[in-house]
């Protein structure tokens, strides 16, 4: 089973709203990722968690705040977003600790629209 | 020069033909190579990964890696209209977790 789940599927929020995106996996993966993808572009890495600790932040604005409550869950808290933040937000997970065995599996994504 | 390059396409092939998708990368230290398929409006789906020089086959898909020439390719045999999608090449440079994606190649398989 290579399933990563994400909720909600779609989200529309105003620029003053606070919302959260959720991601869950039960594959025992210890690395989890947030990506942002705009239309006709490849996924763009935002954050990486390794063993529940933030290991990579790709200079993402502070209006995006990641959280990893446990090894299966990953959240992305959103606050005061801008219309240009509208995109498909993808969660992915992979194994850790074994070089060459870290295939990343993506969830279905959350389509975010900021009005 | 981009780190991972793909022809954006569209690559158009007739149903039943072999589709050949290519990807070149700039960092000789790259270790792991992945092909993702992405249908319009959907998330990327991992279809192949390859770590060693040579060919790796899985059903109708074959991944080919040539580290000396720094390219990786994906062959799709007996192409079907359902294979029409964007194919993303991704490369992991070292022991870390970061993937670098190419821009993707749009494949169109015509009945």
Backbone of each chain as ProteinMPNN parsed JSONL, in Angstrom:
{"seq_chain_A": "XXXXXXXXXXXXXXXXXXXXXXXXXXXXXXXXXXXXXXXXXXXXXXXXXXXXXXXXXXXXXXXXXXXXXXXXXXXXXXXXXXXXXXXXXXXXXXXXXXXXXXXXXXXXXXXXXXX", "coords_chain_A": {"N_chain_A": [[0.854, -1.194, 0.0], [0.64, 2.122, -0.935], [-0.408, 4.532, -0.005], [-1.097, 7.909, 0.465], [-2.963, 10.215, 2.171], [-4.927, 13.208, 1.849], [-6.522, 16.039, 3.199], [-8.459, 19.057, 3.117], [-9.949, 18.2, -0.108], [-10.481, 20.348, -1.738], [-10.145, 23.844, -1.196], [-11.285, 27.003, -0.404], [-10.34, 30.156, 0.493], [-10.331, 33.297, 2.209], [-8.197, 36.19, 2.296], [-7.762, 36.888, 4.908], [-8.296, 34.727, 6.409], [-7.713, 31.818, 8.539], [-6.551, 28.625, 7.983], [-6.105, 25.021, 7.763], [-4.189, 22.476, 6.211], [-4.244, 18.951, 5.868], [-2.398, 15.899, 6.133], [-1.851, 12.426, 5.828], [-0.211, 9.327, 6.397], [0.266, 5.792, 6.41], [2.393, 4.122, 6.033], [4.633, 3.742, 7.419], [6.605, 5.492, 6.84], [9.256, 7.791, 7.456], [9.919, 10.257, 6.56], [8.453, 13.225, 5.485], [6.782, 15.459, 3.268], [6.022, 18.737, 2.027], [4.796, 20.129, -0.921], [4.341, 22.657, -3.409], [2.389, 23.259, -6.243], [2.066, 24.904, -9.235], [0.002, 25.596, -12.101], [0.932, 23.761, -14.969], [3.572, 23.578, -14.206], [6.4, 22.001, -12.571], [6.294, 20.209, -9.371], [7.11, 22.134, -6.481], [9.354, 22.186, -3.933], [8.546, 22.735, -0.51], [8.734, 22.191, 2.341], [10.514, 19.802, 4.394], [10.14, 17.101, 6.571], [11.918, 15.088, 8.761], [11.986, 12.235, 10.624], [10.064, 13.433, 12.287], [11.071, 15.945, 12.673], [11.694, 19.241, 11.5], [13.566, 19.466, 8.664], [14.201, 20.67, 6.278], [13.542, 23.824, 5.013], [12.454, 25.574, 2.452], [12.937, 28.397, 2.254], [10.366, 29.435, 2.678], [7.593, 31.657, 2.894], [6.494, 33.039, 6.05], [3.772, 32.905, 6.388], [2.986, 30.401, 5.816], [2.925, 27.598, 7.794], [4.378, 24.759, 8.889], [3.641, 21.605, 10.515], [4.36, 18.7, 12.378], [2.768, 16.447, 13.978], [2.993, 13.728, 14.677], [4.532, 10.623, 13.591], [2.914, 9.881, 11.493], [1.37, 11.94, 10.609], [0.983, 15.106, 9.015], [0.771, 18.555, 8.964], [-0.246, 21.64, 7.427], [-0.349, 24.866, 8.204], [-2.18, 27.718, 7.409], [-2.154, 31.188, 6.932], [-3.224, 34.472, 6.412], [-2.899, 34.487, 3.606], [-1.972, 35.154, 0.163], [-3.438, 35.982, -3.036], [-1.739, 34.917, -5.016], [-0.829, 32.636, -3.863], [-2.515, 30.659, -4.462], [-2.859, 27.387, -5.542], [-1.989, 23.917, -6.241], [-1.547, 21.962, -3.49], [0.673, 19.632, -2.398], [1.264, 16.704, -0.584], [3.823, 14.457, 0.36], [5.467, 11.31, 1.026], [8.236, 9.333, 2.26], [10.568, 6.609, 2.755], [13.169, 6.658, 5.265], [16.685, 6.853, 5.926], [17.79, 4.772, 4.414], [19.856, 4.769, 1.885], [18.997, 5.171, -1.458], [16.567, 3.963, -1.267], [14.303, 5.645, -1.186], [11.892, 6.392, -2.383], [9.487, 8.785, -3.256], [6.118, 9.166, -2.445], [3.168, 10.585, -3.531], [0.361, 12.333, -2.173], [-3.15, 12.959, -3.027], [-3.47, 15.68, -3.147], [-4.365, 19.107, -2.293], [-6.488, 21.422, -3.61], [-6.071, 24.72, -3.574], [-7.62, 27.833, -3.33], [-7.216, 31.229, -3.105], [-8.981, 34.017, -2.211]], "CA_chain_A": [[0.0, 0.0, 0.0], [1.44, 3.342, -1.04], [-1.399, 5.587, 0.035], [-1.0, 9.132, 1.25], [-4.256, 10.892, 2.07], [-4.892, 14.631, 2.146], [-7.798, 16.731, 3.336], [-9.573, 18.764, 2.224], [-9.591, 18.114, -1.532], [-10.559, 21.709, -2.251], [-10.266, 24.835, -0.139], [-11.342, 28.398, -0.819], [-10.193, 30.972, 1.69], [-10.036, 34.703, 2.053], [-6.825, 36.564, 2.674], [-7.65, 37.062, 6.356], [-8.65, 33.467, 7.068], [-6.725, 30.823, 8.962], [-6.995, 27.27, 7.673], [-5.035, 24.022, 7.812], [-4.209, 21.31, 5.332], [-3.822, 17.764, 6.602], [-1.827, 14.807, 5.362], [-1.664, 11.248, 6.66], [0.275, 8.112, 5.75], [0.438, 4.671, 7.326], [3.368, 3.233, 5.409], [5.822, 3.697, 8.262], [7.611, 6.407, 6.322], [9.687, 8.757, 8.471], [10.143, 11.548, 5.916], [7.23, 13.744, 4.89], [7.112, 16.632, 2.463], [5.015, 19.607, 1.425], [5.125, 20.758, -2.194], [3.359, 23.549, -4.033], [2.473, 23.112, -7.688], [1.255, 25.794, -10.056], [-0.399, 24.983, -13.369], [1.938, 23.513, -16.012], [4.912, 23.632, -13.614], [6.651, 20.848, -11.692], [6.153, 20.494, -7.932], [8.154, 22.971, -5.892], [9.481, 21.775, -2.533], [8.403, 23.771, 0.519], [9.26, 21.731, 3.626], [10.756, 18.386, 4.613], [10.265, 16.618, 7.932], [12.609, 13.822, 8.885], [11.789, 11.776, 12.008], [9.205, 14.429, 12.934], [11.751, 17.228, 12.858], [11.831, 20.007, 10.275], [14.949, 19.387, 8.201], [14.392, 21.579, 5.15], [12.569, 24.883, 4.757], [12.972, 26.201, 1.244], [12.697, 29.852, 2.309], [8.937, 29.634, 2.483], [7.094, 32.762, 3.736], [5.991, 32.599, 7.361], [2.322, 32.686, 6.35], [2.859, 28.946, 5.761], [3.546, 27.063, 8.984], [4.194, 23.318, 8.926], [3.633, 20.944, 11.82], [4.362, 17.252, 12.265], [2.391, 16.011, 15.318], [3.558, 12.397, 14.899], [5.191, 10.092, 12.397], [1.956, 9.599, 10.42], [0.585, 13.121, 10.285], [1.669, 16.339, 8.644], [-0.176, 19.642, 8.752], [0.263, 22.904, 6.916], [-1.229, 25.918, 8.68], [-2.186, 28.818, 6.453], [-2.663, 32.421, 7.545], [-2.954, 35.716, 5.675], [-2.346, 34.149, 2.294], [-2.16, 36.053, -0.951], [-4.012, 35.285, -4.2], [-0.713, 34.169, -5.766], [-0.592, 31.363, -3.187], [-3.45, 29.671, -5.021], [-2.073, 26.327, -6.193], [-2.215, 22.565, -5.739], [-0.586, 21.657, -2.425], [0.897, 18.195, -2.403], [2.02, 16.058, 0.485], [4.478, 13.219, -0.065], [6.226, 10.646, 2.089], [9.217, 8.354, 1.796], [11.372, 6.007, 3.808], [14.363, 7.392, 5.653], [17.783, 6.082, 6.484], [18.375, 3.791, 3.504], [20.158, 5.437, 0.623], [18.521, 4.448, -2.625], [15.222, 3.42, -1.083], [13.529, 6.769, -0.66], [10.917, 6.848, -3.362], [8.463, 9.639, -2.669], [4.756, 8.903, -2.9], [2.369, 11.782, -3.345], [-1.072, 12.293, -1.929], [-3.954, 13.508, -4.126], [-3.362, 17.131, -3.186], [-5.448, 20.026, -1.935], [-6.555, 22.558, -4.542], [-6.32, 25.904, -2.752], [-7.906, 29.098, -4.005], [-7.216, 32.358, -2.17], [-9.763, 35.1, -2.838]], "C_chain_A": [[0.89, 1.245, 0.0], [0.534, 4.554, -0.944], [-1.029, 6.707, 1.001], [-2.339, 9.848, 1.072], [-4.096, 12.352, 2.459], [-6.324, 15.146, 2.263], [-7.557, 18.206, 3.598], [-9.088, 18.621, 0.781], [-9.546, 19.507, -2.145], [-10.71, 22.651, -1.067], [-10.27, 26.211, -0.779], [-11.265, 29.226, 0.456], [-9.891, 32.417, 1.331], [-8.663, 35.026, 2.605], [-6.669, 36.744, 4.181], [-7.939, 35.777, 7.125], [-7.437, 32.718, 7.592], [-7.31, 29.454, 8.671], [-5.805, 26.322, 7.78], [-5.27, 22.934, 6.784], [-3.659, 20.129, 6.123], [-3.364, 16.669, 5.66], [-1.59, 13.638, 6.299], [-1.126, 10.095, 5.816], [0.494, 7.039, 6.8], [1.363, 3.637, 6.711], [4.618, 3.1, 6.255], [6.934, 4.599, 7.753], [7.978, 7.448, 7.373], [10.114, 10.081, 7.859], [8.835, 11.969, 5.254], [7.516, 15.129, 4.328], [5.854, 17.441, 2.133], [5.596, 20.21, 0.15], [3.987, 21.682, -2.6], [3.515, 23.382, -5.543], [1.503, 24.073, -8.372], [1.012, 25.105, -11.401], [0.779, 24.931, -14.353], [3.378, 23.675, -15.516], [5.139, 22.378, -12.79], [6.406, 21.212, -10.234], [7.374, 21.247, -7.412], [8.211, 22.648, -4.399], [9.333, 22.96, -1.592], [9.119, 23.351, 1.802], [9.517, 20.227, 3.575], [10.844, 18.137, 6.106], [10.93, 15.252, 7.896], [12.553, 13.41, 10.349], [11.112, 12.856, 12.838], [9.89, 15.762, 13.213], [11.89, 17.93, 11.504], [13.289, 19.998, 9.85], [15.228, 20.334, 7.034], [13.217, 22.558, 5.101], [13.131, 25.662, 3.579], [12.604, 27.69, 1.186], [11.241, 30.198, 2.046], [8.467, 30.774, 3.391], [6.424, 32.245, 4.999], [4.484, 32.456, 7.401], [1.981, 31.206, 6.148], [3.609, 28.381, 6.967], [3.325, 25.557, 9.051], [4.226, 22.791, 10.358], [3.6, 19.445, 11.587], [4.053, 16.672, 13.646], [2.907, 14.613, 15.678], [4.046, 11.84, 13.584], [4.243, 9.842, 11.24], [1.267, 10.845, 9.878], [1.465, 14.315, 9.948], [0.596, 17.382, 8.373], [0.534, 20.826, 8.112], [-0.747, 23.971, 7.283], [-1.044, 27.148, 7.794], [-2.787, 30.052, 7.103], [-2.248, 33.608, 6.697], [-2.314, 35.445, 4.319], [-2.694, 35.207, 1.252], [-2.773, 35.297, -2.129], [-2.987, 34.477, -4.981], [-0.32, 32.856, -5.082], [-1.564, 30.285, -3.65], [-2.665, 28.666, -5.847], [-2.596, 24.976, -5.722], [-1.134, 22.283, -4.71], [-0.531, 20.148, -2.247], [1.697, 17.782, -1.183], [2.647, 14.796, -0.087], [5.172, 12.603, 1.14], [7.206, 9.673, 1.489], [9.87, 7.707, 3.009], [12.521, 6.953, 4.13], [15.455, 6.39, 5.982], [18.407, 5.052, 5.562], [18.596, 4.474, 2.166], [19.686, 4.572, -0.527], [17.154, 3.829, -2.444], [14.328, 4.503, -0.517], [12.574, 7.291, -1.715], [9.845, 7.668, -2.656], [7.113, 9.333, -3.314], [3.903, 10.112, -2.542], [0.929, 11.45, -2.969], [-1.819, 12.949, -3.084], [-3.921, 15.025, -4.213], [-4.589, 17.856, -2.672], [-5.382, 21.19, -2.914], [-6.975, 23.778, -3.74], [-6.553, 27.12, -3.64], [-8.0, 30.184, -2.942], [-7.908, 33.537, -2.857], [-9.507, 36.434, -2.129]], "O_chain_A": [[1.779, 1.387, 0.839], [0.685, 5.504, -1.712], [-0.701, 6.485, 2.167], [-2.79, 10.059, -0.054], [-3.25, 12.7, 3.283], [-7.212, 14.734, 1.517], [-6.565, 18.572, 4.229], [-7.924, 18.899, 0.493], [-8.681, 19.808, -2.967], [-11.325, 22.304, -0.059], [-9.397, 26.551, -1.577], [-12.04, 29.014, 1.389], [-9.285, 32.716, 0.301], [-8.053, 34.215, 3.302], [-5.545, 36.751, 4.681], [-7.837, 35.746, 8.351], [-6.305, 32.941, 7.163], [-8.437, 29.157, 9.067], [-4.655, 26.752, 7.874], [-6.403, 22.529, 6.526], [-2.742, 20.273, 6.932], [-3.868, 16.527, 4.546], [-1.173, 13.832, 7.441], [-1.531, 9.909, 4.669], [0.861, 7.333, 7.938], [1.15, 2.432, 6.848], [5.566, 2.42, 5.859], [8.079, 4.483, 8.189], [7.11, 7.934, 8.098], [10.622, 10.948, 8.57], [8.193, 11.183, 4.558], [8.363, 15.866, 4.832], [4.766, 16.887, 1.98], [6.714, 20.725, 0.132], [2.839, 21.511, -2.191], [4.632, 23.366, -6.06], [0.297, 24.056, -8.123], [1.715, 24.168, -11.78], [1.508, 25.905, -14.539], [4.293, 23.883, -16.313], [4.177, 21.748, -12.35], [6.318, 22.392, -9.896], [8.504, 21.024, -7.846], [7.222, 22.819, -3.686], [9.895, 24.032, -1.817], [9.998, 24.06, 2.292], [8.862, 19.483, 2.845], [11.531, 18.862, 6.826], [10.559, 14.38, 7.111], [13.017, 14.145, 11.221], [11.536, 13.155, 13.954], [9.341, 16.61, 13.915], [12.17, 17.29, 10.491], [14.156, 20.469, 10.587], [16.368, 20.75, 6.83], [12.054, 22.157, 5.144], [14.16, 26.328, 3.696], [12.039, 28.169, 0.203], [10.926, 31.123, 1.298], [8.895, 30.852, 4.543], [5.858, 31.151, 5.015], [3.956, 31.924, 8.378], [0.825, 30.806, 6.292], [4.796, 28.656, 7.144], [2.194, 25.115, 9.251], [4.753, 23.426, 11.271], [2.892, 18.968, 10.7], [4.978, 16.423, 14.419], [3.22, 14.341, 16.837], [3.98, 12.521, 12.561], [4.692, 9.613, 10.117], [0.653, 10.807, 8.812], [2.54, 14.504, 10.518], [-0.366, 17.128, 7.647], [1.747, 20.99, 8.238], [-1.858, 23.997, 6.755], [0.073, 27.556, 7.478], [-3.826, 29.963, 7.758], [-1.087, 33.743, 6.311], [-1.331, 36.078, 3.934], [-3.586, 36.033, 1.443], [-2.635, 34.076, -2.205], [-3.333, 33.446, -5.557], [0.428, 32.058, -5.646], [-1.436, 29.123, -3.263], [-1.902, 29.039, -6.738], [-3.521, 24.898, -4.913], [0.056, 22.355, -5.016], [-1.537, 19.487, -1.986], [2.674, 18.429, -0.806], [2.047, 14.138, -0.937], [5.432, 13.273, 2.139], [7.042, 9.233, 0.351], [9.745, 8.188, 4.135], [12.811, 7.898, 3.395], [15.182, 5.227, 6.279], [19.459, 4.503, 5.889], [17.654, 4.725, 1.414], [19.953, 3.37, -0.559], [16.625, 3.224, -3.377], [13.673, 4.308, 0.507], [12.463, 8.5, -1.916], [9.359, 7.288, -1.591], [6.982, 9.251, -4.536], [3.915, 10.594, -1.409], [0.368, 10.437, -3.387], [-1.193, 13.443, -4.022], [-4.3, 15.598, -5.235], [-5.69, 17.308, -2.62], [-4.355, 21.859, -3.035], [-8.113, 23.859, -3.278], [-5.793, 27.395, -4.568], [-8.774, 30.069, -1.992], [-7.493, 33.994, -3.922], [-10.075, 37.456, -2.514]]}, "seq_chain_B": "XXXXXXXXXXXXXXXXXXXXXXXXXXXXXXXXXXXXXXXXXXXXXXXXXXXXXXXXXXXXXXXXXXXXXXXXXXXXXXXXXXXXXXXXXXXXXXXXXXXXXXXXXXXXXXX", "coords_chain_B": {"N_chain_B": [[22.009, 26.617, -17.499], [19.545, 24.246, -16.811], [19.056, 22.141, -13.936], [17.765, 19.685, -14.236], [16.533, 18.566, -17.201], [13.911, 18.446, -19.528], [12.23, 17.837, -22.61], [9.511, 19.856, -23.331], [7.435, 19.109, -24.971], [4.268, 19.073, -26.864], [4.655, 15.478, -27.067], [3.674, 13.468, -29.554], [2.264, 10.387, -30.248], [1.173, 7.52, -32.129], [-1.462, 5.259, -31.169], [-0.404, 2.17, -29.818], [2.231, 2.428, -30.54], [5.75, 2.938, -29.637], [6.538, 5.086, -27.058], [9.002, 7.448, -26.369], [10.637, 9.0, -23.85], [12.743, 11.526, -22.697], [15.363, 12.634, -20.486], [17.719, 14.819, -19.141], [20.437, 15.45, -16.903], [22.378, 17.587, -14.78], [24.141, 17.276, -12.623], [26.769, 15.266, -11.804], [26.95, 13.776, -9.555], [24.502, 12.721, -8.996], [22.205, 10.325, -7.755], [19.82, 8.852, -7.707], [16.889, 8.154, -9.61], [13.793, 9.078, -10.946], [10.578, 8.489, -12.388], [7.574, 10.134, -12.817], [4.103, 10.093, -13.427], [1.635, 12.357, -14.403], [-1.622, 13.13, -14.513], [-3.854, 15.56, -15.909], [-4.824, 17.935, -13.566], [-4.513, 16.177, -11.483], [-2.498, 14.463, -8.941], [1.095, 13.793, -8.939], [2.12, 10.522, -9.892], [4.126, 7.895, -8.955], [5.868, 5.976, -11.252], [8.151, 4.659, -12.131], [11.427, 3.857, -10.925], [14.972, 4.149, -10.835], [18.256, 3.142, -10.106], [20.7, 2.194, -10.888], [23.069, 1.967, -13.58], [21.845, 1.091, -16.808], [19.052, -0.9, -17.897], [15.695, -1.007, -16.691], [12.84, -2.849, -16.341], [9.294, -2.768, -16.22], [6.43, -4.134, -16.709], [4.797, -2.489, -19.309], [6.572, -0.441, -19.244], [9.888, 0.834, -19.49], [12.728, 1.907, -17.893], [15.693, 3.664, -18.546], [19.054, 4.162, -17.745], [21.901, 6.139, -18.058], [24.677, 6.958, -16.699], [27.148, 7.973, -17.416], [26.652, 9.549, -19.628], [24.801, 11.138, -18.553], [21.974, 10.913, -18.714], [18.561, 9.925, -18.5], [15.958, 7.805, -19.455], [12.565, 7.064, -20.424], [10.721, 4.473, -21.673], [7.717, 3.684, -23.216], [5.954, 1.018, -24.088], [3.627, -0.212, -26.588], [1.771, 1.979, -26.559], [-1.037, 3.562, -25.071], [-4.141, 5.417, -25.315], [-4.791, 6.127, -22.708], [-2.353, 6.581, -21.586], [-1.756, 9.156, -22.063], [-0.544, 12.024, -20.718], [1.31, 14.156, -18.469], [4.724, 13.626, -18.055], [6.982, 13.483, -15.498], [10.355, 13.862, -14.8], [12.518, 13.111, -12.156], [15.235, 13.798, -9.98], [17.473, 12.68, -7.518], [20.098, 14.089, -5.82], [21.975, 13.393, -3.853], [22.625, 11.852, -0.677], [20.56, 12.973, 0.635], [17.156, 14.214, 1.019], [16.037, 15.688, -1.009], [14.345, 16.163, -4.043], [14.94, 17.011, -7.423], [13.04, 18.308, -9.928], [12.377, 17.88, -13.403], [10.93, 19.911, -16.021], [8.868, 18.509, -17.136], [7.305, 16.409, -19.603], [4.815, 16.517, -21.965], [2.776, 13.984, -23.036], [0.971, 12.744, -25.759], [-1.188, 10.333, -26.808], [-2.513, 9.112, -29.653], [-5.588, 7.776, -30.797]], "CA_chain_B": [[21.56, 25.238, -17.728], [18.722, 23.726, -15.726], [19.631, 20.936, -13.33], [17.107, 18.537, -14.851], [15.883, 19.102, -18.392], [13.053, 17.599, -20.351], [11.518, 18.516, -23.683], [8.149, 20.052, -22.815], [6.464, 18.494, -25.869], [3.809, 17.699, -26.673], [5.128, 14.357, -27.857], [2.483, 12.8, -30.054], [2.534, 9.075, -30.824], [-0.067, 6.77, -32.389], [-1.762, 4.129, -30.292], [0.349, 0.96, -30.129], [3.638, 2.74, -30.809], [6.606, 3.132, -28.47], [6.807, 6.474, -26.692], [10.323, 7.584, -25.763], [10.731, 10.258, -23.111], [14.127, 11.694, -22.3], [15.65, 13.556, -19.394], [19.152, 14.963, -18.886], [20.696, 16.099, -15.624], [23.682, 18.244, -14.819], [25.024, 16.926, -11.504], [27.28, 13.898, -11.939], [26.802, 13.065, -8.286], [23.121, 12.27, -8.817], [22.205, 8.913, -7.377], [18.541, 8.153, -7.851], [16.156, 8.762, -10.717], [12.384, 8.704, -10.813], [9.602, 8.969, -13.364], [6.22, 10.305, -12.327], [3.061, 10.406, -14.41], [0.664, 13.265, -13.82], [-2.772, 13.483, -15.328], [-4.28, 16.934, -15.704], [-5.623, 18.158, -12.37], [-4.248, 15.14, -10.475], [-1.156, 14.53, -8.348], [2.076, 12.907, -9.586], [2.096, 9.106, -9.528], [5.417, 7.263, -9.238], [5.713, 4.801, -12.113], [9.415, 3.934, -12.261], [12.625, 4.427, -10.339], [16.16, 3.425, -11.251], [19.416, 3.593, -9.345], [21.933, 1.691, -11.478], [23.164, 2.03, -15.041], [21.237, -0.001, -17.535], [17.614, -0.879, -18.105], [14.807, -1.613, -15.703], [11.549, -3.033, -16.996], [8.132, -3.065, -15.388], [5.283, -4.145, -17.604], [5.043, -1.78, -20.572], [7.51, 0.646, -19.006], [11.309, 0.565, -19.302], [13.579, 3.054, -17.579], [17.087, 3.461, -18.945], [19.945, 5.123, -17.099], [23.284, 6.195, -18.524], [25.29, 7.975, -15.84], [28.273, 8.591, -18.119], [26.088, 10.576, -20.508], [23.895, 11.916, -17.706], [20.583, 10.944, -19.143], [17.654, 8.86, -18.113], [14.823, 7.811, -20.373], [11.417, 6.197, -20.132], [10.068, 3.94, -22.857], [6.387, 3.116, -22.99], [5.596, 0.159, -25.231], [2.193, -0.387, -26.838], [1.157, 3.162, -25.948], [-2.494, 3.628, -25.059], [-4.639, 6.783, -25.048], [-4.77, 6.38, -21.262], [-1.004, 7.008, -21.206], [-1.655, 10.595, -22.312], [-0.326, 12.673, -19.426], [2.631, 14.782, -18.352], [5.69, 12.746, -17.386], [7.976, 14.265, -14.78], [11.599, 13.221, -14.41], [13.014, 13.676, -10.901], [16.575, 13.312, -9.675], [17.984, 12.972, -6.179], [21.528, 14.294, -6.05], [22.888, 12.825, -2.861], [21.956, 11.02, 0.319], [19.483, 13.723, 1.262], [15.768, 13.934, 0.647], [15.493, 16.611, -1.997], [14.236, 15.81, -5.45], [14.876, 18.088, -8.39], [12.158, 17.897, -11.01], [12.379, 18.507, -14.706], [9.701, 20.639, -16.307], [7.81, 17.599, -17.586], [6.999, 16.226, -21.023], [3.417, 16.138, -22.198], [2.623, 12.906, -24.011], [-0.367, 12.55, -26.304], [-1.305, 9.085, -27.57], [-3.707, 9.306, -30.473], [-6.202, 6.496, -31.218]], "C_chain_B": [[20.736, 24.76, -16.527], [19.331, 22.434, -15.2], [19.051, 19.668, -13.941], [16.289, 19.071, -16.019], [15.079, 18.042, -19.121], [12.476, 18.461, -21.471], [10.061, 18.633, -23.259], [7.08, 19.406, -23.689], [5.463, 19.512, -26.402], [4.468, 16.695, -27.607], [3.894, 13.568, -28.27], [2.873, 11.48, -30.704], [1.21, 8.38, -31.109], [-0.224, 5.624, -31.395], [-1.001, 2.887, -30.768], [1.821, 1.178, -30.382], [4.42, 2.798, -29.496], [6.81, 4.634, -28.265], [8.142, 6.524, -25.963], [10.457, 8.969, -25.156], [12.134, 10.366, -22.546], [14.301, 12.783, -21.253], [17.165, 13.625, -19.243], [19.33, 15.719, -17.575], [22.134, 16.581, -15.596], [24.654, 17.774, -13.742], [25.465, 15.467, -11.593], [27.154, 13.086, -10.663], [25.401, 12.539, -8.045], [23.068, 10.76, -8.655], [20.945, 8.163, -7.763], [17.669, 8.917, -8.825], [14.737, 8.198, -10.742], [11.585, 9.251, -11.989], [8.228, 8.986, -12.718], [5.301, 10.603, -13.51], [2.041, 11.294, -13.722], [-0.421, 13.571, -14.841], [-3.213, 14.894, -14.963], [-5.177, 17.056, -14.468], [-5.398, 17.146, -11.257], [-2.84, 15.3, -9.928], [-0.205, 13.594, -9.085], [2.003, 11.495, -9.013], [3.435, 8.498, -9.916], [5.214, 6.021, -10.091], [7.005, 4.013, -12.267], [10.486, 4.634, -11.453], [13.802, 3.542, -10.723], [17.366, 4.017, -10.572], [20.738, 3.207, -9.998], [21.893, 1.859, -12.984], [22.488, 0.835, -15.678], [19.739, 0.196, -17.659], [16.892, -1.527, -16.935], [13.424, -1.657, -16.317], [10.464, -3.339, -15.985], [6.906, -2.981, -16.278], [5.614, -3.466, -18.926], [6.085, -0.669, -20.449], [8.946, 0.114, -18.869], [12.009, 1.879, -19.0], [14.998, 2.699, -17.955], [17.927, 4.56, -18.33], [21.336, 4.993, -17.674], [23.968, 7.316, -17.762], [26.448, 8.672, -16.543], [27.792, 9.733, -19.007], [25.082, 11.453, -19.792], [22.505, 12.046, -18.309], [19.84, 9.725, -18.633], [16.441, 8.945, -19.033], [13.747, 6.845, -19.899], [10.816, 5.778, -21.463], [8.721, 3.363, -22.451], [6.025, 2.331, -24.238], [4.087, 0.061, -25.355], [1.407, 0.766, -26.205], [-0.357, 3.154, -26.123], [-2.941, 5.074, -24.844], [-4.621, 7.134, -23.564], [-3.379, 6.735, -20.754], [-0.806, 8.504, -21.427], [-1.634, 11.338, -20.981], [0.979, 13.464, -19.533], [3.53, 13.858, -17.547], [6.815, 13.602, -16.813], [9.176, 13.388, -14.449], [12.076, 13.894, -13.132], [14.332, 13.008, -10.534], [16.903, 13.649, -8.225], [19.496, 12.982, -6.247], [22.404, 13.538, -5.083], [22.089, 12.019, -1.857], [20.795, 11.737, 0.99], [18.125, 13.388, 0.686], [15.255, 14.764, -0.514], [15.49, 16.01, -3.391], [14.268, 17.085, -6.281], [14.089, 17.586, -9.586], [12.531, 18.601, -12.307], [11.026, 19.163, -14.944], [8.551, 19.77, -16.797], [7.673, 17.571, -19.095], [5.557, 15.792, -21.161], [3.361, 15.128, -23.322], [1.167, 12.814, -24.437], [-0.346, 11.281, -27.144], [-2.622, 9.148, -28.328], [-4.263, 7.964, -30.948], [-6.074, 6.295, -32.725]], "O_chain_B": [[21.173, 24.856, -15.38], [20.03, 21.723, -15.922], [19.768, 18.688, -14.142], [15.44, 19.942, -15.833], [15.516, 16.905, -19.299], [12.262, 19.661, -21.299], [9.44, 17.643, -22.874], [5.959, 19.173, -23.235], [5.76, 20.707, -26.401], [4.793, 16.995, -28.756], [3.159, 13.062, -27.422], [3.712, 11.451, -31.605], [0.225, 8.619, -30.41], [0.753, 5.099, -30.86], [-0.958, 2.591, -31.962], [2.589, 0.217, -30.437], [3.853, 2.72, -28.406], [7.205, 5.352, -29.184], [8.387, 5.738, -25.048], [10.399, 9.979, -25.857], [12.656, 9.406, -21.979], [13.504, 13.716, -21.15], [17.828, 12.588, -19.219], [18.483, 16.524, -17.188], [22.996, 16.051, -16.297], [25.867, 17.863, -13.928], [24.651, 14.551, -11.473], [27.24, 11.858, -10.685], [25.135, 11.964, -6.99], [23.786, 10.019, -9.326], [20.993, 6.981, -8.105], [17.689, 10.147, -8.874], [14.524, 6.997, -10.579], [11.875, 10.327, -12.514], [7.776, 7.993, -12.149], [5.688, 11.278, -14.464], [1.628, 11.021, -12.595], [-0.174, 14.181, -15.881], [-2.974, 15.363, -13.85], [-6.177, 16.348, -14.351], [-6.021, 17.241, -10.199], [-2.08, 16.155, -10.381], [-0.657, 12.69, -9.788], [1.845, 11.304, -7.807], [3.839, 8.575, -11.076], [4.477, 5.114, -9.706], [6.958, 2.807, -12.51], [10.465, 5.856, -11.308], [13.649, 2.335, -10.912], [17.498, 5.236, -10.466], [21.775, 3.805, -9.71], [20.822, 1.889, -13.591], [22.546, -0.282, -15.165], [19.227, 1.309, -17.542], [17.391, -2.448, -16.289], [12.895, -0.637, -16.76], [10.68, -4.072, -15.02], [6.405, -1.894, -16.565], [6.591, -3.821, -19.586], [6.437, -0.031, -21.441], [9.188, -0.908, -18.226], [11.898, 2.843, -19.757], [15.457, 1.581, -17.72], [17.57, 5.737, -18.38], [21.887, 3.896, -17.771], [23.856, 8.486, -18.13], [26.701, 9.849, -16.288], [28.456, 10.763, -19.117], [24.567, 12.41, -20.37], [21.942, 13.137, -18.399], [20.411, 8.665, -18.377], [15.962, 10.035, -19.346], [13.989, 5.946, -19.094], [10.448, 6.621, -22.282], [8.612, 2.642, -21.459], [5.817, 2.902, -25.309], [3.355, 0.224, -24.379], [0.491, 0.544, -25.413], [-0.88, 2.79, -27.176], [-2.207, 5.87, -24.259], [-4.457, 8.299, -23.2], [-3.235, 7.151, -19.604], [0.212, 9.058, -21.014], [-2.594, 11.283, -20.213], [1.655, 13.438, -20.561], [3.143, 13.367, -16.486], [7.498, 14.334, -17.528], [9.028, 12.303, -13.887], [12.043, 15.12, -13.031], [14.519, 11.81, -10.748], [16.644, 14.759, -7.761], [20.112, 12.007, -6.677], [23.483, 13.082, -5.461], [20.99, 11.554, -2.163], [20.117, 11.153, 1.834], [17.964, 12.408, -0.041], [14.127, 14.555, -0.961], [16.476, 15.436, -3.854], [13.699, 18.107, -5.897], [14.429, 16.565, -10.183], [12.945, 19.76, -12.309], [10.093, 18.989, -14.16], [7.407, 20.219, -16.869], [7.894, 18.572, -19.776], [5.129, 14.815, -20.547], [3.84, 15.383, -24.426], [0.256, 12.806, -23.609], [0.436, 11.174, -28.089], [-3.697, 9.227, -27.735], [-3.519, 7.115, -31.439], [-6.529, 5.281, -33.254]]}, "name": "protein", "num_of_chains": 2, "seq": "XXXXXXXXXXXXXXXXXXXXXXXXXXXXXXXXXXXXXXXXXXXXXXXXXXXXXXXXXXXXXXXXXXXXXXXXXXXXXXXXXXXXXXXXXXXXXXXXXXXXXXXXXXXXXXXXXXXXXXXXXXXXXXXXXXXXXXXXXXXXXXXXXXXXXXXXXXXXXXXXXXXXXXXXXXXXXXXXXXXXXXXXXXXXXXXXXXXXXXXXXXXXXXXXXXXXXXXXXXXXXXXXXX"}
